Structure formats: structure tokens, C-alpha cells
Amino acid sequence: MRIDADCHLAAPSNGSGIGVDELLRRLDAAQVDKAITWPMVSYTRAIAPDNEAIHAAYRAHPDRIIPFGGVNPLLGLDVALQELERCIEVYGVRGVKLNGARDGYYIDDPNLSLPLIERIAQAGLVLAFHCGANDFEKTHPFRIAKISARYPELKIMIVHMGGSGLPDIADAVADLAAEHPNWFLIDSEVEYRKIHKALAALGPERICYGSDTPFCPMRFEWDLRQVVYQDLTEAQKKLVFGGNAARMLGIEAH
């Protein structure tokens, strides 16, 4: 099973991004089976329409779309908690993504982030964090480590694994990931040397392929990763290109 662990999907009212038909076209072109799918960039725009669009896409294509929700506490914590509850109870998401870099808050903020994380952990969902150089202070892996210490059973996706800009913080991510076995590193927008260092330190069981579609062209990213991971065994490649994500989410791989 091939899984792209970093795809964004937008509602038609968004004005940017792609819908499910285009996402499926790109998945088919790359011969990828499933996509972990979360909202587009929101900033101060309401994020709820994208969550609704992801739910509709999942209902129409449950064999292709793995739905994640997104919430932004800077739109109002009460609003974010209500939207989170809708994602959990109505939409049945498999996880939730928080993006402190995009939205401008510290991901371990006790007043903004932790109330959301508490509910995500309580629901037994996977939590995804943007973790990148474009705002390393707010999204630094030491903050994620503090969250893991508070919720040790929580499975966490480290999206961009400290990349998404230069100089990156991928080494810090790999160092801390060695102490937190529930972290899964998503390789989207990461310099290939840092991916190789993470492979050497953690093994292929902790890294997942992701394209960051539509910010990056999926077919290009897929083909590029064939070179990045060319020295892995076929069994190890299957882990990186889908098996690890399936295990993280409790999806039966084939």
C-alpha cells in the first residue's frame, strides 16, 4: 500500500488549493493508493469549510482519502474546540493537524494549544504538527517533546521534520525522535542529506513519505524520493512509502 502522508485539500470557497478530483488525479498519476489529507493554509480564514470538504471527499472515496481535521485556536479557542468536536464526532477524522507556524502560536501554549491536544489525546487520534524552519521557535521539536512527556501514548506526526526552509532543524528532530518512539517523521520538503541522517539514526520504521501537495508537485516528489531511498531494501521502501503510515493509523496494509 502506498500512502502520501502530507496532502492538502480545499473547499471550493477557499479560492486556492485543490479539490478531491484533482487530488485523486495526482494520486493516480503517481500510482499512490491513499492520501492523508488536511486543510489548506488558513491564516485568519475560517478553516471549517476545508474540514467539511475533506469529510465529503472521504465519504465519496473512503478507499483513497484518510481524513485529518485542522483547527486554529487564534480564530478563538471556543470556535476551535467546537470545530475539533465536529471533526471527531461528526466527521470521524483519523487525526488532527496543528500548524503554529502558519497560524502564529506556540504549539505548546497552555492556553491555546494544550486544551486542543488534551481532547485529541482523549479521543485516541494521531496528532500532526508542522515542524519547520519557517518558524522554528513556535514549532521547535523541544516543544513537541514537552507535549509527548505530558501525553506519552499520543502518536505524533512531525510534518517536514524540521525542514520547510533553511537553515533547518532536522538534526534536532532526529535527536529528540530517538527518545520518543511514538514520533513519525514526514519527509516532505526536507533536504535529502537530513533524511539520510534520520534513516541512519532511527531506521526506516520511523519515516513516512509525504509530498506536501499542492505546495509541491506530487509526481515530482514521488519520483525524487525513489532516488533518495534507492539504497533501501524493497521491504524497507514499503515501510517508508506507506507501511509506517498504515501502522501508525491502524490501517491494514497490503
C-alpha positions, 0 to 999 in steps of 0.5 A, spaced: 500 500 500 502 506 498 500 512 502 502 520 501 502 522 508 502 530 507 496 532 502 492 538 502 485 539 500 480 545 499 473 547 499 471 550 493 470 557 497 477 557 499 479 560 492 486 556 492 488 549 493 485 543 490 479 539 490 478 531 491 478 530 483 484 533 482 487 530 488 485 523 486 488 525 479 495 526 482 494 520 486 493 516 480 498 519 476 503 517 481 500 510 482 499 512 490 493 508 493 491 513 499 492 520 501 492 523 508 489 529 507 488 536 511 486 543 510 489 548 506 493 554 509 488 558 513 491 564 516 485 568 519 480 564 514 475 560 517 478 553 516 471 549 517 469 549 510 476 545 508 474 540 514 467 539 511 470 538 504 475 533 506 469 529 510 465 529 503 471 527 499 472 521 504 465 519 504 465 519 496 472 515 496 473 512 503 478 507 499 483 513 497 482 519 502 484 518 510 481 524 513 485 529 518 481 535 521 485 542 522 483 547 527 486 554 529 485 556 536 487 564 534 480 564 530 478 563 538 479 557 542 471 556 543 470 556 535 476 551 535 474 546 540 467 546 537 470 545 530 475 539 533 468 536 536 465 536 529 471 533 526 471 527 531 464 526 532 461 528 526 466 527 521 470 521 524 477 524 522 483 519 523 487 525 526 488 532 527 493 537 524 496 543 528 500 548 524 503 554 529 507 556 524 502 558 519 497 560 524 502 564 529 502 560 536 506 556 540 504 549 539 505 548 546 501 554 549 497 552 555 492 556 553 491 555 546 494 549 544 494 544 550 486 544 551 486 542 543 491 536 544 488 534 551 481 532 547 485 529 541 489 525 546 482 523 549 479 521 543 485 516 541 487 520 534 494 521 531 496 528 532 500 532 526 504 538 527 508 542 522 515 542 524 519 547 520 524 552 519 519 557 517 518 558 524 522 554 528 521 557 535 513 556 535 514 549 532 521 547 535 521 539 536 523 541 544 516 543 544 513 537 541 517 533 546 514 537 552 507 535 549 509 527 548 512 527 556 505 530 558 501 525 553 506 519 552 501 514 548 499 520 543 502 518 536 505 524 533 506 526 526 512 531 525 510 534 518 517 536 514 521 534 520 524 540 521 525 542 514 520 547 510 526 552 509 533 553 511 537 553 515 533 547 518 532 543 524 532 536 522 538 534 526 534 536 532 528 532 530 532 526 529 535 527 536 529 528 540 525 522 535 530 517 538 527 518 545 520 518 543 518 512 539 511 514 538 514 520 533 513 519 525 517 523 521 514 526 514 519 527 509 516 532 505 520 538 503 526 536 507 533 536 504 535 529 502 542 529 506 537 530 513 533 524 511 539 520 510 541 522 517 534 520 520 534 513 516 541 512 519 539 514 526 532 511 527 531 506 521 526 506 516 520 504 521 520 511 523 519 515 516 513 516 512 513 519 505 509 525 504 509 530 498 506 536 501 501 537 495 499 542 492 505 546 495 509 541 491 508 537 485 506 530 487 509 526 481 515 530 482 516 528 489 514 521 488 519 520 483 525 524 487 524 520 493 525 513 489 532 516 488 533 518 495 531 511 498 534 507 492 539 504 497 533 501 501 531 494 501 524 493 497 521 491 504 524 497 507 521 502 501 514 499 503 515 501 510 517 508 508 512 509 502 506 507 506 507 501 511 509 506 517 503 510 515 498 504 515 501 502 522 501 508 525 493 509 523 491 502 524 490 501 517 491 494 514 496 494 509 497 490 503 
